[in-house]
Amino acid sequence: MAEPLNDVALDQLFRTARSYNGYTDKPVSHEQMDAIWELMKFGPTSANMLPARLVWVESAEAKAKLASFSSAANQAKILSAPVTVIIGMDLEFYNLLPELFPPADARSWFLGNDALIELSAIRNSSLQGAYLILAARALGLDTGPMSGFDNAAVDAEFFAGTTIKSNFIATVGYGEPSSVFDRLPRPGFDRFNTIK
């Protein structure tokens, strides 16, 4: 049975962790990218479908392209970060279910059901994006998840010829403390929770 994490770990993952808008010059290595994946892949998804497909945007050329498809407020964040991850979702994830979920014929659940495919892909790739954020934090990195970009343009540039569509993006690196906003409100349990 798992033991509760200590306060240092809880702070690093949640309480004192922040979304960063700027980064130091310290790079993120390919080994660190791999380490993030090796943690986040264990987060649960429905029927182990793992629909997320990641593009790690690190070259100056690719960053400039991604920034050009983003809102003015997000451009500088992308350009300053060592790497920005595009969290995509494969809309044909179900074709891998015979391998990823052998206990049942899960592929048949999705065939011909576009609404279920899209709902499952967005829900589970969003979960995987959240696991990415927590994995990066667990490994001592900072992140800045965001929307505010032209999904169609990003898809045409980074996922052309595939069945993958972009969900959201997240910068990853070593955050510059001065780039964070003051802590925004986080209401207590009673405000947003109900026990029945």
C-alpha positions as CSV (number, residue, x, y, z in Angstrom):
1,M,0.0,0.0,0.0
2,A,1.4,3.4,-1.0
3,E,2.4,5.9,1.7
4,P,1.4,9.6,1.5
5,L,4.1,11.8,-0.1
6,N,5.8,14.3,2.2
7,D,5.2,18.0,2.2
8,V,8.3,18.7,0.1
9,A,7.0,16.4,-2.7
10,L,3.4,17.8,-2.5
11,D,4.7,21.3,-2.7
12,Q,6.9,20.5,-5.8
13,L,4.0,18.9,-7.6
14,F,1.1,21.1,-6.5
15,R,1.2,23.7,-3.8
16,T,4.2,25.9,-4.7
17,A,4.5,24.7,-8.3
18,R,3.6,27.5,-10.8
19,S,2.9,27.9,-14.5
20,Y,5.8,29.8,-15.9
21,N,5.8,32.5,-18.6
22,G,9.6,32.7,-19.0
23,Y,12.6,30.5,-18.6
24,T,16.3,30.6,-17.9
25,D,18.8,29.6,-20.6
26,K,19.4,26.2,-19.1
27,P,18.5,23.5,-21.7
28,V,16.3,20.5,-21.4
29,S,18.1,17.4,-22.6
30,H,16.6,14.6,-24.8
31,E,17.2,12.3,-21.8
32,Q,14.9,14.5,-19.7
33,M,12.3,14.5,-22.4
34,D,12.5,10.7,-22.5
35,A,12.3,10.6,-18.7
36,I,9.1,12.7,-18.7
37,W,7.6,10.2,-21.2
38,E,8.7,7.2,-19.1
39,L,6.8,8.6,-16.1
40,M,3.7,10.0,-17.8
41,K,3.0,6.9,-19.8
42,F,2.0,5.1,-16.6
43,G,-0.8,7.5,-15.9
44,P,-4.2,5.8,-16.5
45,T,-6.2,6.3,-19.6
46,S,-9.5,4.6,-20.7
47,A,-8.7,1.0,-21.8
48,N,-5.0,2.0,-21.8
49,M,-5.7,3.8,-25.1
50,L,-2.8,6.3,-24.8
51,P,-4.0,8.6,-27.5
52,A,-1.5,11.4,-26.9
53,R,1.2,12.0,-29.5
54,L,3.9,14.5,-28.5
55,V,6.0,16.8,-30.6
56,W,8.9,18.3,-28.7
57,V,9.6,21.7,-30.4
58,E,13.2,22.7,-29.6
59,S,14.9,24.0,-32.8
60,A,14.8,27.7,-33.4
61,E,13.0,27.2,-36.7
62,A,10.3,25.0,-35.2
63,K,9.8,27.4,-32.3
64,A,9.4,30.3,-34.7
65,K,6.8,28.4,-36.6
66,L,4.9,27.4,-33.5
67,A,5.1,30.9,-32.1
68,S,3.8,32.3,-35.4
69,F,0.6,30.3,-34.9
70,S,0.1,31.5,-31.4
71,S,-1.4,34.5,-29.7
72,A,0.8,37.5,-29.1
73,A,0.9,36.7,-25.4
74,N,2.1,33.2,-26.0
75,Q,4.7,33.9,-28.7
76,A,7.4,35.1,-26.2
77,K,6.7,32.2,-23.9
78,I,7.4,29.7,-26.7
79,L,10.5,31.5,-28.0
80,S,12.0,31.8,-24.5
81,A,11.4,28.2,-23.5
82,P,14.0,25.5,-24.1
83,V,11.3,23.3,-25.5
84,T,7.5,23.4,-26.1
85,V,5.5,20.2,-26.3
86,I,2.6,19.9,-28.6
87,I,0.2,17.5,-27.0
88,G,-1.7,15.9,-29.9
89,M,-4.3,13.2,-30.0
90,D,-4.4,10.4,-32.5
91,L,-8.0,10.0,-33.8
92,E,-7.2,6.4,-34.8
93,F,-5.8,5.4,-31.4
94,Y,-8.3,2.5,-31.4
95,N,-6.2,0.7,-34.0
96,L,-3.5,0.1,-31.3
97,L,-6.0,-1.3,-28.8
98,P,-5.4,-4.9,-29.7
99,E,-1.8,-4.4,-28.5
100,L,-2.5,-1.9,-25.7
101,F,-5.6,-3.5,-24.2
102,P,-5.6,-7.2,-25.0
103,P,-8.1,-8.2,-22.3
104,A,-11.0,-7.2,-24.6
105,D,-11.9,-6.4,-28.2
106,A,-11.8,-2.7,-27.3
107,R,-11.2,-1.6,-30.9
108,S,-14.7,-2.7,-31.9
109,W,-16.1,-0.2,-29.3
110,F,-15.0,2.7,-31.4
111,L,-15.3,1.6,-35.0
112,G,-17.8,3.8,-36.8
113,N,-18.5,5.9,-33.7
114,D,-16.8,9.3,-34.4
115,A,-18.4,11.0,-31.5
116,L,-17.0,8.5,-29.0
117,I,-13.6,8.5,-30.8
118,E,-13.3,12.3,-30.5
119,L,-14.6,12.5,-26.9
120,S,-12.2,9.7,-25.8
121,A,-9.2,11.2,-27.6
122,I,-9.7,14.7,-26.1
123,R,-10.4,13.4,-22.6
124,N,-7.5,11.0,-22.5
125,S,-4.9,13.1,-24.3
126,S,-5.8,15.9,-21.8
127,L,-5.2,13.5,-19.0
128,Q,-1.9,12.6,-20.5
129,G,-1.0,16.2,-20.9
130,A,-1.6,16.7,-17.2
131,Y,0.6,13.7,-16.4
132,L,3.3,15.4,-18.5
133,I,3.1,18.5,-16.3
134,L,3.3,16.4,-13.1
135,A,6.1,14.3,-14.5
136,A,8.1,17.4,-15.5
137,R,7.6,18.9,-12.0
138,A,8.6,15.6,-10.4
139,L,11.9,15.7,-12.4
140,G,12.7,19.2,-11.3
141,L,11.4,21.0,-14.4
142,D,8.8,23.8,-14.8
143,T,6.0,24.0,-17.3
144,G,3.6,26.5,-18.8
145,P,0.5,24.8,-20.3
146,M,-1.5,26.9,-22.7
147,S,-4.1,27.1,-25.4
148,G,-4.2,30.3,-27.4
149,F,-2.9,29.0,-30.7
150,D,-4.4,28.2,-34.1
151,N,-5.0,24.4,-33.9
152,A,-5.6,24.1,-37.7
153,A,-2.3,25.8,-38.5
154,V,-0.4,23.7,-36.0
155,D,-2.0,20.5,-37.3
156,A,-1.1,21.4,-40.9
157,E,2.5,22.2,-39.9
158,F,3.3,19.5,-37.3
159,F,0.8,16.7,-38.0
160,A,0.3,16.9,-41.8
161,G,-0.7,13.6,-43.4
162,T,-1.6,12.0,-40.1
163,T,-4.7,11.3,-38.0
164,I,-3.3,13.4,-35.2
165,K,-4.9,16.7,-34.1
166,S,-3.5,19.2,-31.6
167,N,-5.0,19.5,-28.1
168,F,-2.8,22.0,-26.2
169,I,0.8,23.0,-25.8
170,A,3.1,23.3,-22.8
171,T,6.5,25.0,-22.4
172,V,9.1,23.0,-20.4
173,G,12.3,24.2,-18.8
174,Y,13.7,25.9,-15.8
175,G,11.3,28.7,-14.9
176,E,12.3,32.3,-14.4
177,P,10.7,33.2,-11.0
178,S,10.0,36.8,-12.1
179,S,7.8,35.5,-14.9
180,V,5.0,34.1,-12.8
181,F,1.8,36.0,-11.8
182,D,0.8,36.4,-8.2
183,R,-1.0,33.2,-7.0
184,L,-4.5,33.3,-8.3
185,P,-7.5,32.2,-6.1
186,R,-7.9,28.5,-5.3
187,P,-11.3,28.1,-3.4
188,G,-11.7,25.7,-0.5
189,F,-13.5,22.3,-0.6
190,D,-16.9,23.5,0.4
191,R,-17.2,26.0,-2.5
192,F,-16.8,23.5,-5.5
193,N,-17.4,20.1,-3.9
194,T,-20.5,18.2,-2.8
195,I,-20.7,15.0,-0.9
196,K,-23.9,12.9,-1.4
